[in-house]
Amino acid sequence: MNQRPAQTGDESALETLPTQYTPAQVEGPLYDRWVERGYFTADAKSEKPPYTIVIPPPNVTGSLHLGHAFQHTLMDALVRRKRMQGYEALWLPGMDHAGIATQNKVEQQLAEEGLSRHDIGREAFVERTWQWKQEYGGRILGQMKRLGDGVDWSRERFTMDEGLSAAVLTIFKQLFEDGLIYRAERIINWCPRCLTALSDIEVEHEDRDGELVSIRYGEGDDSIIVATTRAETMLGDTAVAVHPEDGRYAHLIGRRIKLPLTDRTIPVVADEHVDPEFGTGAVKVTPAHDPNDFEIGRRHDLPNLTVMDERGVITVHGPFLGLDRFEARSAVVGALREQGRIVAEKRPYVHAVGHCSRCHTVVEPRLSMQWWVKVAPLAQAAGDAVRDGRVQIHPKELERRYFDWVDNMHDWCISRQLWWGHRIPIWYGPDGEVVCVGPDEQPPTGEGWRQDEDVLDTWFSSGLWPFSTLGWPEQTPDLEKFYPTDVLLTGHDIIFFWVARMMMFGLYAMDGRAPFHTIALTGLVRDEFGKKMSKSNPNAVDPLTWMDAYGADAVRYTLAKGANPGADVPIGEDWVQGSRNFCNKVWNATRFALMNGATVAGPLPAESELGAADRWILSRLNATVAEVDALYDDYQFAKLTDTLFHFAWDEVFDWYVELTKSTLAEGGAAADVTRRVLGEVLDVTLRLLHPITPFVTEALWTTLTGGESVVVAEWPADSGFRDADAEREIELLQQVITEVRRFRAEQGLKPGQKVAARLTLDGTPLVAHEGALRSLARLQPAGEGFHATATLPVAGATVALDLSGAIDVEAERKRLAKDLAAAEKELAQATAKLGNEAFLAKAAPAAIDKIRGRLTKAEDDIQRLTAQLSALPAA
């Protein structure tokens, strides 16, 4: 058992605890005190072992949503526990500049003034964006404090601050000089609203109703039919492709056919990319407006004909010139129909359509000159680090999603046609020179030199986050102490966006050292019905609203309780209410203990002085410590939270406190032992609960122990004490009391109503617990005239009860008989349905399972009601 000395709290400390827990009065002052005392500030010079988590940087435009609250709760719990275990724990906060999202905000602000960014120019726009960031950005940081995030505010970073900007320029130059960054004209995802390129992972694909039209190209024997959902792009077709072994079109390969609505002829080419089994086995080829067509075009040296501008407006062919792409689609189909070229039309035709993840505009594939990262060697390294065990993914079954991405990654388009962000450090000279400029280098000067207009993808800078935030490229004490970080805890939905980027850059820049040892992947927060929460749906919840109503601890506890590794988390307000009730239970039970003299002063009593209940609860306490530690190490937050809930509520508050009330009331040496044991149990329980529910545990623990703060208290250790005999003894007592309580409830007795009972406990360990059994089961001694009307054999003991006068036997018999008849009728109906072959042949499996469930319930009800009837006294 834990024999550590403990501090003695001020005996008047109980007066500082209100009778009711009011989170709003406790949380803010406590958090401010933690920050002022520097509990969250890590020391790079410390000799303690490091433990590091860098926060997934929220967008500067963002505010705290349930997804943030969920992941922040889990990260905070990990860091708080490690800090208590004696680690130099660093949880580093910061924000991402969020290029497209932030630029959109400022452009909207300008639009309200009747201006565009082009009206004020680049320099003024960037200055305006910095002003917006200072005024409106970073709301989420204050909300993180409200949640209780124990982050090191002295190390707060921003992806466009001076140090991180230097890191971006440094790694760009290194990649460029190693031939891993290049400029090329390729098909990219283009947002006609944001007027910028997007990477594949910034495109959200959604099923939409469209139209599939089949068009006849050419004439007579030279005709060929192709199908498309984007008819307007046929204006840019430069070929039709068929499979080289498709005999239907062998006579056409190498010949030219007439392209409708134009004065052009285009060739028929043979390419193995074409699936002869799909559709007509022929596809139109528009190299400037489709990524697959672009590759076909490169293989066959086809021209790239761009037919749309950056806003999706048609730029060629008179009748359609100036039309928006969707207007042109209808116009092109109409013109083809008039010429008899439409062979078939299918509408609605449901197909996946890409949308900009920021503004939700339909994305347009577009041929464009952009900057790219050659990812093959970087992705190979990122995959190898997981395969050889240097980096662990939890849960392991999500490794496959990671490998699916890194093993099949395309080159990454990193240039964005924006003004807010890290400008690409490339200068072009008057004679075609291309110079990459590092952070400490002067750009070339003189007539004709100009810098590239584009900025880098936001994920380029956030991919450096685990080491740039620690001072890289400088070899800082922070970098030496806290890199690599320990855990990346994030949603499985950004494996592609962020996790893979950090792995690639970390391994490249940090001499093969991965940026973290463990990737702990969570699911997404959903509503109580399992539906995705979003701002556009009425099910979206502002966690601040719940914190106002129930406290931060209740929200945190609810989120942790649903956190099974990799699985989505359903959450409803009634669950938060339940967690609030748990916090109140912890508060009230601790106040009760303090009122009854619970103490942590001095060592625990010798084992010989402990009663069975004391030995039982201390044995269960140490087992719980061991279980919680194992679950933390496996990132099983839901299980560890459930373990703590049942230990605290069921075993400590509902059983140990109740079992010891009489001892405390009687006083004497036994009461002193109980007070010390109760203090120990509460001390350890509050420390175990602290990482999940930091505020209520801080208020209670400091009052109970007189300690400085539970934030810097020692994490509980399993002393190894176990007492199997005491555990069996108390479990037997619990079984008897629970069975008596169940029987009383079934007979309709009121909770406080006492019933005469004769107990036969000889030969069981329960002899010493008769007083507690009678007290907790509301059983009074059998007196003269006792008549046993019901006998309950349980756990080797016998409880004979006299219900005479306690209930209206005849009324109870009628009620039970009525319920029994209903159960027998339900059983007959369910049995008949399941015996009906016609029903079984037609019914859905779910309907059949429902009937089987009704049958099982009816059988259980009949058994229960029959037993209750037989237990009633004779008339």
N, C-alpha and C positions, 0 to 999 in steps of 0.2 A: 504493500500500500504506500501511497505517497506520504512520506514523513516530512516534507519540506516545511520550514517555518512559514507562517503567514502573518501578514500585518493585521493589526486589530483595528477595526473601524471605530469611529467615535460613536458612543452609545446613543447620542442624540441624533445620529445621522438619519434615523428613520423619519425624523420630523421633516427632512428635506424632500422626502418622497410623498407627493400628493396621493390621496386615496385612489385617484384614477389617473391612468397614463394619458397625457395629452401630447401627442407627437409635436405639434406646432410650437409648443413651449420649450421643447427639449432639443430638437434637431439642429436648428440654426446656431444657437450658442455653443453647442458641443462641437460642431464642425469648425467654427471659427477658432475655438480653443485648440483643436488638433493642429490646425494650420499654423497658428501663432507659436505653438510649442515645437514646431518643426518635426513632428512625428513622421511626416510623409517625405521629408527631404533626405535623399540618399547621399552618402559620403563616399566619394571615390577613393579616399585614403583609408577607409575602414579595412580592418583585417578580417571582418566577417565574410563568409562566402557570399557571392552576389546572387541575386535573383532578379531578373529583368523581364518586364513586359512593356512593349511600346503599344500605346493605344492605337487602334485603327483610326486614323485621323478623320473626324467627321468633316463634312463640307462646311466652309465658312458661311454658306447660305443656310445651313440647316438649323433645326431645333430638335430637342430631345424627343424621340418617338419610342414606342415600346421595344422596337428592335435594339436601339441603343441601350435602353435601360436594362434589357435582358443581358446583353453581352457585357456591359459595364458591371453589372452585379456579379457575374461569374468571375471576371478579371479581378475585381476588387476583393472578392472572397479569396482567390488564390494568393494575391499579394499580401493581404492582411494576415493570413495564416503563416506565410513564409516569414513575414516580419516578426511574428510572435515566436517562430521557431529559431530565431537568432540569425536570420539572413539579412544582408544589407539589401533591402528590397527597393527596387526602383520601378515605379509605374510612371512612364513618361507620357505626358499629354501633348496635344497639339491639334492643329487644324490643317485641312487641305484647301488650297486656293480655288479648286473646283472651276477650272477654266470656263467651260461653256455655261455652266449654271450661273456663275457670278457675272459673266459678261452679259447674259440675258437679263439679269436683274438691273444692271446699270443701263442697258439699252432701253428697258421698259421705263426706267426713270426719265431718261432723256426724251423718250417718245411723248411722255406726259407734258414735256416742255416744248413739243413740236420740233425736236431735234433728232438727228441720228449721230452715230459715232463719227461718221465721215464729215459731218458739219463742224465738229470741234477738233478733229485731227487725232492722231494716235497718241501723242504725248499728253495732251489734255485729257483724253479718254482714260489712259492708264492712271493719271493722277486722280481723276474722278472716281475710279474704281478703288484706289487706295482709301479715298475719303469714305466711300460707301462701306468698305471693310471696317474702318475705324468706328463708324457710326452704328452700323447695323449688324456687322459680322460678329460671330463669336457668342451669340446668345446662348448657344448650347453649353459653353464653358460654365456659365453661371448655373445652368440647369444640372450640370454634372455635380456641382457642389451640393445642390439640393438633394440629389440621390445619395450622396455620401461618398463619392469617388475619392479614394485616398491616393491621389496622384501628386507627384512632385511638381508643384506649380513653379518652382524656381527654374525648372528646365523646360517650360512650355515652348513649343516650336511651331513654326508656320512654314509651309512648303515654299514660300517665296521670301523668307527672311534671308539675311545676308549670308549666313553660314550654309543654309541648304541650297541657296542659289549657286554658291561656289562649288558645292558637291555636284550639282547638276552639270555645270560647265566642265568640271574635271572628268566625270565619267563619259560625257559626250565625246570629249576630245580623245580619251583613251579608246573608246569603242571605234571612233572614226579612224584613228591611226592603225588600229588592229584590223581594219577592213570589215568591221561588224556593223557599221552605219554607212548607208549609201543612199544616193538619190536616183530615183528611176520613175518612169512613167508607167503606171499600172492602173488597173481598175480598183477603185476604192469605194467605200460607202460614203455617200455625200448627202448631207442634210441641206435641202434647199431653203430651209428656214434659218438655220444657224450659219449657213454659208461656210461650212467647214467639213473636212474629212472626219470620218469616225472609224475607230477600229472595230473589228468584228464583234468584240464584246460590249461595245456601246450601242449595238443594234438589238432591239427587242423584236422577236418574231411573234406575230399574232395571226390567228386564223381570221380571214376576212372573206366576205362574199365578193366574188369578182366575176369575170366573164372569160370563158375560153372560146376563142374563135379559130376556126380552121380556114386557112386561106390557100387558094390555088395560085401558084406562081407558074409562069410560062404558059405555053399553048400546046394543045393537042398532045402528041406523044412526048413532047418536051416539057409537059406540065408536071408539077410536083406539089403535094399538099403539106403545109406546115401548120402547126397550132401554136398559139401564143396567148398570154394574158395581158401582154403589153403591146397592143397592136401599133401604137405610135412609134415604137422603136424600129418597125420595119423600114422606116424611111432611112435608117442608117445601116441596113443590111448590106454586107459585102460578099456574102456567099450563102449557099445552102449546103449542109453537110449530111452525108449518109454513111452507113458502115461499109467498109471496103468489101465485105463479103455478102452484102445484101443484094441478091440477084435481081430484085425488082428494079433497082436503079443502076445496074451495071452499065447500061447503055448511055446514062447521063453523066457519069463521072468524067470530069474534064471538059464538059461542054458548058456553055453559057446559056442562061435563060433570062427572060424578061422579068424585071422586078416591077410589080404593079405600082401605079400612081407616080412613076418616075420615068425618066428617059434612059435609065441605066440597065445594063445587063450584068448579071453576076454569075460566077462559076459555081458548079456543083463539085464539091470536094469530098474525098473519102477520108474519114477520121474514125479511129477506133473508140473515141469517146462516145459516139452515138450508140444508143441502145436500139437495135432493130426491132425489139419486141415492144417498145413503148410507142404508143400512138401510131403514126404512119411510118415511123422509122426514119423520118427526115426532120431536120431542125434548121430554122433560120439562124444565121450567124451575124451578130451585131457586135463586133469586137470592142467598140468604144463604150458600150452600155451593158455589158454582161461579163462577169469574171470568167465563166467557162468559155464563152465565145472569144474572149480576149486570148485565151490560151490556144484555142483552135486557130485563131488568126495568126498568132506567132508561129505556129507550126507550118502554116501554109502561106506565109508572107502576104497576108491580106491587108488591105488598107484599113485604117481606123477612121471612121467617119462619125464625127460628133454632131448630133442633131438637136441637142438641148443646151441651153446655157446654164449657169450656176443656180438659177432660180427655177429650173425645170420648165423653161419656155422654149418652144420649138424655134430653131434658128435657120431651118432650110425649107425649101420647096414651097413656093408661093401660096397655095391655098391654105396651108397650115401655119405659115410663118406668123410668129407672135402669139400663138395659142399656148395656154398652160397645158402641161403634159396630160392632165385628165380630160380637158376639153378636146385636145388633139386626139385622144384615144377614141372618143365617140365620133369625132369628125372623120377619122381615118376609116373606122369600121363602116360608117355610113357611105363614104365614097367607094369603098370596096364592094359594099352590097349593091350599089347602083351599077357597078360594072360586072356583077354576077360572079365576083371572086370569093364570096363567103360561102363555103361548102357546108359548114355546120357552126352552130352557136350553142354554147351551154352556159346557162345562167339560172340560178346562181351557181358559181363554181367556187367552192371553198378552198382556199389555198393560203399558205403562210406568207405574210407580208411583213417586211422589215420596217421598223419605226425607230426614229431617233429616241434614245432613252431619256433625253433631256426635255425635248419639246413635243415629242410624239408625232412629228411630221413623218410621212412615208419617205423612207430613204430611197435615193436614186443611185444605182451603180453608175460610176462616172470615170472616164479615163482622165487621169490627172498626174502631174509631176509632183511627187511627194518624197519625203524622207522616210527611210525604213531601217529597222534593226534586223539584221540577219540572225535569226533566232536559233538555227539548227544546233550549233555547238553549245549555246547557252542553255537551251532546253534539254539537251542531252545530259549536261551536268546536273540540272535540276531534277531530272528523273533518276539519275544514278544516286544522288544523295539520299533519296527515299529507299531505293532498291537495296542499297548496301547498309541501311540501318542508321546512318548518321542522323537522319531526321525521321521521327515517328509520326504517323498520322493516326489520330483518334477521332472516330472509331475506324478500325483497320479496314472495314468494308468500303470506306470512301476513298481508299487508295486508288481504286479503279477509275474513279472520276478524275482524279489528279493525273493519272497516267494517260487517260484518254485525251487529255488536253495537251500535256507537255510533249507527248510522243507524236502528236499530229498537228503541232502548232505551225501556222503560216507565218511568214515574215510580218513583222509588226509595223504598221503605218504610224509613225510617231509625230508627224507634222500636222498642225491644226491652223486653219486660216482664221485665227483670232488675234486679238491684241492683248488680252489678259493672259499672262502666263510667262514661262521662261522662253525668251526669244532664242531661236536657233542661232548658235554662235558661229555662223558661217558667213564669210564675206566674199563677195564676187568682185573680181577686178575687171578693168576695162578690156583686157585682152583674154578673157575667159578664165582667169585665175580663180581658184577656189581655195580659201584659207580658213582653217578651223582655229578659233582663238580660245585659249584657256582662260581661267579666272584671273591669273596674274599677268596676262599678256596684253599688250596694246594692240588694238585692231589696226589694220593697214589704213593709211591715210592717203589722200591725194585724189585728184580728179578721177571720177568714174568708179570709185570703190563704193559698194553698198552692202548693207547687211540683209540677209534673208528676211523676208517679211513675216514668216510663219513663227508660231510658238510651238512648244512641245506638248504632247499629250499629257494631261494631268497625271496619268498613271506612271509616266516616266519618272517624275520627281517622287511620287509616293512609293515607287518601287525601291527607292534608296532609304526609306524611312528608318529601318532598324539600325543603320550605321551613320547616316547623315545627321540624325538627331543627336548622336553622341560625339559629333565633332569632326567626322571624316570629311575631307581627306587629311586633316591634321591628325597626328597621333596623340590624341588627348588622353588625360587620365581616365575620363569617362569611357572612352572607347576601349582602353586597355582593361578596365574593370568590368564593364557591363556588356561587352560584346564577346561572343554571340548572346543574344537574348535567349530566354528559356522557353517561353511558350508564346505561340501566336494563337490567340483564341478569336475565332471569327466565323461568320456564317458560311455554310458550304456553297452559297450562291456566288461568292466572290473568289472562289478558287482560281477562276480564270482571270478576273480583273486584277487581283492584287497579290494573291499568294504566289502564283507562278512568277510574276514579275520580281517580287522580292527575292525569291529563290535564285533566279537567274542573275540578278545584279549582285546579290550578296556573295554568291560563290565566285563571281567574276572579279569583284573589286576587293574582296577580303581574303585573297590567297586560298580559295577553296573552302573557307570556313562558312558553313551555312548560317543564315541569319537567325535561326532558332533551332532548338533541339526537338521541339514538339509542335505539331500543328493540331490543335484541338478544334474540331469543327462542330458547330452547333446547327440546329435547324432554324426555321423562321417562326416568328410569333404569329399566331393566328387567333381568330376569335373563338369563342367557346364552342361554336359549331364546326370548327375546322376550316373556316373560310379565310382567305388571305385578307389581311388588313391593308387598306390603302386610303389615301386622302380623298379619293373620289367616291369611296363607299361610306355609307353611314355607320359602318362598324369600326371605323378608325377611332382610336382612343388616345387622348393626350395623357401620358403618365403623370403629368403634373396635377391634373384634375384628381386622379386617384390618390396621389400623395397628399393633396390638400385634405381629402376626405378621410383617409385611413392611415396616413403616415408613410414615410419612405421605407421603413422596415417591412411593412405589410406588402408593399409592392415588390420589394426585393425578394422577400420570402416566397411569394407566389411565383415569381419568375424562376427562381432556383428550383422550386418544387416540380416544375415541368421540364427541367433541362436534362432530358435523356440524350446521350451523345448522338449528334447528327440528326436527331428527330425534331420535327416541327413541334411548336409549343402552343397548345390551345390555352386561352386565358379568358376568364369572364369576371365581371365585377363581384359576383357572389363569392368567388374564390379569394379575392382580395379581402373581402369582409371576413372570411374564415381565417385568413392569416392575421388580420387585425385582432381577431378574437384570441388567437394563439399568443400574440404579443401581450395582450391584456392578461392572459392566464399566467404568463411568465412574471409579469409585474405583480399581480395579486399574490401569487404563491411566494414570491420573494419577500413581499411586505409581511405576509403571514409568518414566514420564517424569522424575519427580523423582530417582529412583535413577540415571538416566542423565544428570543435569545439565541438564534442561530449565530454561530461564530466561526471564524477561521483562525482564531488565536491559538497558538501552540500546536504541537504535533497531534496527530490522530491518536485516539486511545489505543491501548494494546488490544490485540485480537481477542484475548481472553475476556476483555471487558465488553465486547460488542455483542448485542443481541442478534438473533437470526435475521431480523429485518435490516439491521445495520450491515451485517455481512453480505446479505443479498444485494442491497443497493450498491455497495462498494464494488462487489463483484461485477454487477451489471454496468456500473460506471466505467470500469476499466475495459470491459469488453466493448463498450460503445466507443471509447476513445480509439481502440485498435481498429474497429470497423470503420469509423469516420476517417481515420488516417488512410486506410487502404482505398476507400472510395474517392477521397481527394486525389490520391496519386493516379487513379484511373479515370479522373474527370467525370465521375458519376454523381453529378450534383443532385439529381432528383432522388437518388437512393440515399445519399448521405443526409439530405434535408429530411427525408421521410424517417430515417433512422433517428435523427435528433428529435423530430416531432414526437415520435412514439415513446422515446425514452423520457423526454421532459414531461410531456402531458400525461402519458399513461403510467409509467413506472414511478417517476418522482412525485408528480403532483397528485395523481389519482390513487396511488397505492402507498408509496412510502410515507407521504405526509399524513394520509388517513390512518395508516397503521401506527404511527407514532404520536398521534394526538393525545391518546390517553396517557402515554408515558410522559409527555411534556406537561400534561395537566397535573400529574401526580407529583412531579418534582423529584428531587433527590439525585443520587449519583447516576442512575439510569437516564434521567432527563439531561444531565450534563453531557453524557456520552452522545445522546441523540442530537443535542444542539450542535456539537462539534461535527458529527457526521453530516447533519443536514447542511451546515455551513460549507463543508468540503464539497458535497455533491452540487450545491448551487454554484459555488465558486467555479468548479470545473465545467459545469453545464453552461454557465454564462460565457466562459471563455470559448467553449466549443461552438456556441451559437453566434459569437461576435462577428466572424467574417461575413455571415449572411445578414444578420440583423445588428448592425453596429451601434445604433443610437440607444435603443432600449437596454441593451446589454451594458453599454458604458455607464448609463445612469445607475443601473442596479449594482453592477460589479464594484464600482468605486464606493458606493454606499455600504455594501456588504463587507468589503475588505479594507476600506480606507486606502487602497492603492492609488497610485498616481493616475493611471489610465489603463484600461484593458487593451488599448491599441498596442501598448508596449509591454503588456504582461507576457509571461511565459506560456507558450502553447502547452496544453496538457499532455503528459506522457503516460503511457500504459505502464503501471508499476508492476504488472504481472500478477497482481493479486486476483485469485479466482477462488470461489467457494461453491463447488458444485452441490454440496449437501444443503447449504442455505438456499441456493437457487431452487432446488427441488422442493424444499420445505415450503417456501413462499409460493411457488407455483401451485402446490397442492391447496394451499389456503385460498389462493385466487380462484382455483377451479370450483371449490365448494361455495364460496361467496357468490361467484358469478352464476352458478347453477341455481342457487336459492333466489337470487335477484330475478333471474329469468322466469322461474316458476311463479314468483310473486306477481311479476308483470302480466304473465299469461292468465293468472287468476283474477286480475283486475284490482289488486291491492294498491292502495296509495303508497307512494314512496316512503313516507314517514310512519306509516301504520305498523305497529309492532304486532308480532304473532308469537304465540307460545310455541316453544320447540324443545324437543329432547334430543341432545347430541350424543352420538356414540362415536367417540374419537380414539378409544383404546387401540393400541397397536399401530397408531399413525403418529407422525411428527406434529399433528395438529393439536395435541393435548395442551401444549403450552400457549396455544393461540385462541383458546375458547373465548376469552374476553373480546378479542379483536373480531372474531368471527361473528359473535352475537351483535356487537356494536355495528359493524358494517352491513350485516344482513338484516338488521332490525328484528332480532329474535330475542324474546324474553324467556326466562327460565320456565320450565313446565311446573305448574302448581297443582293443587288438589283438583281433581275432576278433569285432569288433562286427558284428552281423547285424541289419539293420532288419527287424523283423517287423510293424511298423505305422507308418504315416505319417499325420501330421495336418497338413494345410494350413490355416492360420488367420491372418487379419489380414496377409496378404502374406508370412508367414513359414512355414517348414516345420519340423516337429518329427518326426524319425525316432526310433523307440524300439525297443529290443531287449528283448523280454519273455522271451527264452529263459532258462529257469530261474527266472523271477520268479513264474510261475504254473504250475499243472498244466493244460497245454493241453487234454489229452484230457478231463479232468473238467469243465473250463470249457465245452468244446464240447458235451458231453452235457447240461449244465445249460441252456445257451442253446437247444439243439435242443428240449429238453423244453418250455421256456417258449414257444418259437416255435410248436410244435405246438398248445399250448393256446390261443395267441392266434389261430391260423388256425381252430381249431374255434369259438372265440367269434365270429369274423368270419362264419363260415358260418352259424351259428345266428341271429345278428342280421340278416344279409342275408335269410335265409329268412323270418323273421318280418315284416320290412318289405316283403317281396314278397308276403305273404299278404293278399289283399284282405279275406277274412273277418275276420282279426285287426284290420286297420286300421279296418274298419267298426264293430267292437264296442268296441275298446279306448278308454280315456280318453286325452285328449291328453297328460296327464302320463306315462302308461305308454308311449306312443309316443315321447315325447321321451327317456325313459329308455333305450329300445332304441337310439335313434339315438346317444345318448351312448356306449353300449357298443360300437357299431360304430366310432365315431370313435376310441375308445381302442384297440380291437383293431387298427385300421389303423396307428395311431402305434406300438404295441408291435411289430408285425411289421416296420415300417421300422427301428426302433431295434435290434431283435434281429438282423435280417439284417445290419445294418452292423457290429454287434459280432462276429458270426460271421466275416464277411469280413476283419475286422481281426486275427483270431487268427493266430499263426504256423502254417505248414503242418506237417502231421504228419511 
